[in-house]
Amino acid sequence: MISLYFYKLSLPTFFKMATNYKIAFIFLTLFLFLYSSSAQSETIQQISPEGDTIVLEAIALAQIAANLEADYIKVQDIDKLYKNENLDIHDFDSIFKIQSATIEQNKNIFEEKKEYYSVREINNSLAEWNAFEKKATDWKELINDHLSVIDKDLYTLVTLNKVWELTQKEAKEQQAPPGVLKSISEILGTIKKANRELKDLQNNMLKRQNEISKVLLTINDVLSSLKKLEKELQSDYFSLDSPPIWQAADSTLSPKLLKEYLLKASDENIRGVKLFFESYQKTVYFHIFLFLIIWLSFFFLRKQSVILIDEENEFELQQAKKAISRHWLAALVISMILSIWLYPDLNSTISAILQLVYILIAIIFFPTYIDKKIRPILYAILALYFLDQLEVFFPVEMFFSRLVLFLKAFLAAWVLFKMLRSQDIVAKDLKRNKMGIVLFFMRLFLAFLIISILANIIGNLSLSVLLCNTVVIAIINLIIILLVVIMLNRTFIILLRTKFVRKSNYINNHWQRSEKRMTMTIFILALFLWLKGILNHLNLYDPLIEWITEIGQTSWKVGESSIEVGGIIDFFIVIVLTYVVYSFIKTLLDEELFPRVKLPRGVPGAISMIFGYVIVAYGIFLAIAAAGIDLSSFGLMAGALGVGIGFGLQNIVANFIAGLILAFERPIQVGDTIEAGTVMGDVKAIGVRATTIRTFDGSEVMVPNGNMIANDVINWTLSDRKKRRDIFVSVAYGSNPHEVLALLKKVGEGNPNVLQVPAPWALFEGFGDSALNFRLRIWTAMDVGMTTKSDVAMGIYDALAEAGIEIPFPQQDLHVKSFDPTVQEIIFPGRKKKENGNTENKGIRGNEELEDDD
């Protein structure tokens, strides 16, 4: 108000009010300040979706044109986006309408038949309704994602609207041109229109979200009822729920009734197939694409396998070639494995189709591995499969179903008995210890079948069905898993021998180890999946997981920290994984990366060591966190223990620091030939505490890293791997020294292991007591120094012998002046003594052997 008051005053009136110019100056300054403050843009505070406070202000007149264009584009992009999404939403609405109707229909069927559900029907229904739940959850996530984007765009539109409203107000106050005011009004209208449309879309999305929530509630109700039924049936396993077999009426065995059940089961199977394709349509197309890729891979792998030769493992290689010779069959087996992950909730119809395909492939594939006498097992398993599917078509309490159950149990028992007597069906691909696991379960399943037959006779039908179906499913899954394991093992045998894979240094050096590890991994995974299937059918898998979880959650207090059993297990798991990762990274660096990259001497070892320290330290940190130990209190404890560690472990710490110095300074590296004190040999490893040296006599010496830093160390291969070798030669007096020097140099230059730079150097060292002394200096690689020196010495001997140059030996003249006659008679019997006391044999050489008459 004060600023407006001063604004209305004219300057003459103002100066009349001020009689003193100082007062006038003060009032003028106050007037300008108040006017400028009244001219500042109005601002609005707004909270962003992230919770931040944002200040909105009007756009300056000079920036209005640029902002108009940018904001028009922004609003149009939002409008176009949701127009395209409306098309997708309409497609979603039509699909959702059909699916929700299907869910409601299945719920009504469940309500009508739930009192007559068997264990298998409950399991099939659980798989079906879990698939419904997954689809409904995907719908809900889709709608939530749309709503999240809509909320952000609504916030953008609201923000733009407020900014342009402030700008419009400011432009009117500053009397902006009419064209500018019109443009501002137009963009405000566009923003408000887009905002209304987006609000309508948001409301529609919220309605869809509510409808999906209702569908999810329906699904959860059915799942809860199914789990309740499952528990009720589990409690009836040890009760007589049917009359004994001799009292059971056979009135149900009428052709009309059987036909009715068959037609009904066929309709359900057709509905199951349709439901599968509706639920996994895109996944099926992706699966077909994967099959084509795998088929092409096996096609080229088969061509590569033709030229492979392995004399040591020729039998295994030939078996592997047979396995992938039908590349379409191998591709089908491998691609079908992916169903476990691509289709997490398969209904019973599709599962049965996949089982049938696997059994037919096994009938085609296994005859190349098993004897003709036991091939009927495969056909018996196929018959067992059809009996198992036939039983599904009829209510379990029907007399016909009980007869099928008897037949199925006897046939399964025959299969197990035959497999126990004919173990060659798996002996070629399973070691004895692995075979023992399979044999144990075969005997256990025989006991299950005996109990099942007895339970069927006395009327405990639920227990009979449970045990018999468990064994049948286990047998079928065993054949399927054996087929997959054999195919995978054979594939890896071929793959690890191809030229492309052998380009890997690690595979080329350790292919046998890689093959064994891969085989063991496949076997463990297959055994786990097989056991999981058995436990699932016995309804024991989930209780077992819950029991293990409860044990893992058992905890106790240690001070202020709480430690759980699961945390301790996680600690050791992380430690093991750390070791695996460390070994993998070290191998990758040492055998794959460093040999392909030229780095300065010692740098690869330093990089490998530092990576190892970082991985181990980080792994220990994660292991401590996984154990549930509070790292803040651990830090305090570590600080308190620091002093004790400094005193008690000072040598270890000193050696650790010395190891880091060795890594960065690089005076030695792995593979160097060094001499540390009395120890000489090759460096095998530079560890955290000590350096391992392998001496030339084969022993390994651990030298503390501190000693390598503090004491003198001779590195024979620091700059290069050359070493000088000296060969000493003596020739008889009278030999030509020039000829000898030329001969020595010629022999040295003629050896391929002798380096020519520096060239061999022959020296005449002087006159000895019995010979002329020479020396030949040669330079060789460190690795072949001893053998090269030996070869050159042999060459010198041969050359001297060929040239007629004598290699002398030390000589000495012995002059015997006199000795006792009895001694003379003993040493020189029959020789007369001269008058001067000397013997006749005057010039006896000092190296001559004297023999007595005896």
Secondary structure, DSSP 8 states (H G I E B T S, - for coil): -HHHHHHHS-HHHHHHH-SSHHHHHHHHHHHHHHHHHHHS--EEEEE-TTS-EEEEE---GGGHHHHHHHHHHHHHHHHHHHHHHHHHHHHHHHHHHHHHHHHHHHHHHHHHHGGG--HHHHHHHHHHHHHHHHHHHHHHHHHHHHHHHHHHHHHHHHHHHHHHHHHHHHHHHTT--HHHHHHHHHHHHHHHHHHHHHHHHHHHHHHHHHHHHHHHHHHHHHHHHHHHHHHHHHHTTTS--S--TTT---TT--HHHHHHHHHHHHHHHHHHHHHHHHHSHHHHHHHHHHHHHHHHHHHHHHHHHHT---STTHHHHHHHHHHHHSHHHHHHHHHHHTHHHH-TT--HHHHHHHHHHHHHHHHHHGGGTS-GGGTHHHHHHHHHHHHHHHHHTS-TTSHHHHHHHHHHHHHHHHHHHHHHH-THHHHTTS-HHHHHHHHHHHHHHHHHHHHHHHHHHHT-HHHHHHHHHHHHHHHHHHHHHHHHHHHHHHHHHHHTTSHHHHTSHHHHHHHHHHHHHHHHHHHHHHHHHHHHHHHHHTT-HHHHHHHHHHHHT-EEEETTEEEEHHHHHHHHHHHHHHHHHHHHHHHIIIIIIGGGS---TTHHHHHHHHHHHHHHHHHHHHHHHHTT--HHHHHHHHHHHHHHHHHHTHHHHHHHHHHHHHHHH-SS-TT-EEEETTEEEEEEEE-SSEEEEEETTS-EEEEEHHHHHHS-EEETTSS-SEEEEEEEEEE-TTS-HHHHHHHHHHHHHH-TTB-SSS--EEEEEEE-SSSEEEEEEEEEEGGGHHHHHHHHHHHHHHHHHHHT--------EE------HHHHHHHSTT--B-TTS-BS---EETT-------
